[in-house]
Amino acid sequence: MKFWVAIIAFLSISLGTIAQDKGERVSIKNEKYDMGKVVFGKPVEYWVEVTNTSKEPLKLEGVRAGCGCTTPDFTPNQVFKPGETVKIKIQFNGSVLGKFTRFTDIMISGGLVKQTSFTGEGVQ
């Protein structure tokens, strides 16, 4: 019985370490961005900066917006070395009245997907 408990504990710790390592390969500036009040119909934008914190080059494979009101602008398949940063412009068309939250997925080599979000309030 002790043997199985030890095996399960070892596997849990190992899998947790692997998952944690994947997430720590990048750091993201403006991962959660507050746009504040946005005038209805007026497009706005902000920048997300993804920094490679790993020890090997990474590739920005893609950026996918959660809805048609959001447009990411980026250089596809851009390789960034350890310590380098890639910038992604997130544009929002301002087509919402009231409070809103929108999401964007950033796909990086090795199967890493990071989700960013922005919030705000559409006003007249």
Steps between C-alpha positions, in 0.01 A plus 500: 500500500781742589656426162189619311466812713865584426448442124187716490671778696804488269284516186292787637807706585666417165196594293452819701862598440472435126180708472653779706818501287297547180322802645821666615661508155352844437392806693227727368463873551135615486370144540190656662443850366235752611397737219282705731216687328486451123284725281252284307613448140848645555777243441767468769816295530768390744818293489578162652868420543611137521853444637685172461609396850617154394849388400411422139352689203121506472271573208182710503282262300177696507257727681125430501239752610196377689254699287470702180517833687865434591788493250855395588786647297826302519780347295419129455769236562725759660788334689613667822811395689536479880452848645343640182149645481238489225221759487140432405256783433144424611236714332139524620234659280307654791171339402374438854289705741541411866765288669693252288781245518672357194763227465790426267701176480873518425645179355871439555718210381494183707123508547498795739179706487467811717172687531489876541197713570387859499208662672326832476169677483344621178340843542309739268 
